[in-house]
Amino acid sequence: MGFLDGVMGNASRIDPAAAAQEFGRLLAPGEQVQAAYQLIRDSFLFTDRRLILVDKQGVTGRKVEYHSVPYRAITHFSVETAGTFDLDAELKIWLSGSSVPLQKQFGKGVDVYEVQALLSTYVMR
């Protein structure tokens, strides 16, 4: 992950195997990490069962909130690709019962079409 991307709030891709190792205690038996992204201290993981948002809080980051979103709770989503002057791509996910979407930004090196395909695969089940 580039330092500038992290400072700008853009997520970069991390190895799914490394994410599975780091967050293995959060995974159900047989659950597999399909893709993972990291923002300075926060992470989000797409597994074959759910989306996991990891929010490290406070100055030290010792307090951590783990937010698990089953794919069936996602009502719709949008992916906006990066443009010429706007170098980051954006993901918005709407959850049932909420009018405000979850939003994440990706650096220019992230394949947002992969994110779109992952969500399409699991949300449309």
C-alpha positions in Angstrom: 0.0 0.0 0.0 1.4 3.4 -0.9 1.7 5.8 2.0 0.0 8.6 0.0 -3.0 6.4 -0.7 -3.3 5.7 3.0 -3.1 9.3 3.9 -5.7 10.2 1.3 -8.1 7.5 2.7 -7.8 5.2 -0.3 -7.7 1.4 0.3 -5.1 -0.9 -1.3 -5.4 -4.6 -1.9 -3.7 -7.0 0.5 -3.1 -10.7 0.0 -6.2 -12.8 1.0 -4.0 -15.5 2.6 -2.3 -12.9 4.8 -5.6 -11.4 5.7 -7.0 -14.9 6.6 -3.9 -15.5 8.8 -4.3 -12.1 10.5 -8.0 -12.3 11.0 -8.5 -16.0 11.2 -10.1 -15.9 14.6 -13.0 -14.0 13.0 -13.7 -16.6 10.4 -16.2 -19.4 10.7 -15.0 -23.0 10.0 -14.5 -23.3 6.3 -15.0 -19.6 5.6 -12.6 -18.3 2.9 -11.3 -14.8 2.4 -11.8 -13.9 -1.3 -10.3 -10.4 -1.3 -9.0 -8.0 1.3 -8.2 -4.3 1.4 -6.5 -2.0 3.9 -6.7 1.6 4.7 -3.9 2.9 7.0 -5.1 0.9 10.1 -8.6 -0.3 9.0 -9.3 -3.3 6.8 -12.2 -4.8 5.0 -12.5 -8.4 3.9 -14.8 -10.1 1.4 -15.3 -13.7 2.4 -17.4 -16.3 0.7 -20.1 -15.7 3.3 -20.0 -12.0 4.4 -18.2 -8.6 4.3 -16.1 -7.9 7.4 -15.1 -4.3 8.3 -12.3 -3.9 10.8 -12.2 -0.5 12.4 -9.2 0.2 14.7 -10.1 3.0 17.1 -8.3 5.4 19.3 -4.7 6.7 19.2 -3.1 3.3 19.8 -5.5 1.2 17.7 -5.8 -1.3 20.5 -9.6 -1.0 20.6 -11.0 -2.7 17.5 -14.6 -2.9 16.2 -15.4 -5.8 13.9 -18.5 -5.3 11.8 -19.9 -8.3 10.0 -22.3 -7.8 7.1 -24.0 -10.9 5.7 -24.3 -10.5 1.9 -28.1 -11.0 2.2 -28.3 -7.7 4.1 -26.9 -5.8 1.1 -29.8 -4.3 -0.9 -27.7 -2.7 -3.6 -24.3 -1.3 -4.3 -22.5 1.0 -6.7 -18.9 1.2 -7.9 -17.5 4.4 -9.4 -14.3 4.1 -11.4 -11.4 6.5 -11.2 -11.3 9.3 -13.7 -8.7 11.5 -15.2 -8.5 14.0 -12.4 -10.3 11.9 -9.7 -7.7 9.2 -9.1 -9.7 7.1 -6.6 -12.5 4.7 -7.2 -15.5 4.6 -4.8 -17.6 1.7 -3.5 -21.0 2.4 -1.9 -23.0 -0.4 -0.2 -26.6 0.0 1.0 -27.8 -2.2 3.8 -31.4 -3.1 4.5 -32.9 -0.7 7.1 -30.4 2.0 6.4 -30.7 4.9 4.0 -27.0 5.9 4.3 -24.5 3.7 2.4 -21.2 2.4 3.7 -18.5 4.1 1.6 -15.0 3.0 0.8 -12.4 4.6 -1.5 -9.8 2.6 -3.4 -6.5 3.8 -4.7 -5.9 3.8 -8.5 -4.0 0.4 -8.3 -7.1 -1.5 -7.1 -9.2 -3.4 -9.7 -12.7 -2.1 -8.8 -14.1 -4.5 -11.4 -12.9 -7.3 -9.2 -14.8 -5.8 -6.3 -17.9 -5.4 -8.5 -17.6 -9.1 -9.5 -17.2 -10.3 -5.9 -20.3 -8.4 -4.8 -22.3 -9.5 -7.8 -21.4 -13.1 -7.1 -22.4 -13.1 -3.4 -25.2 -10.5 -3.2 -27.2 -12.1 -6.1 -27.4 -15.5 -4.5 
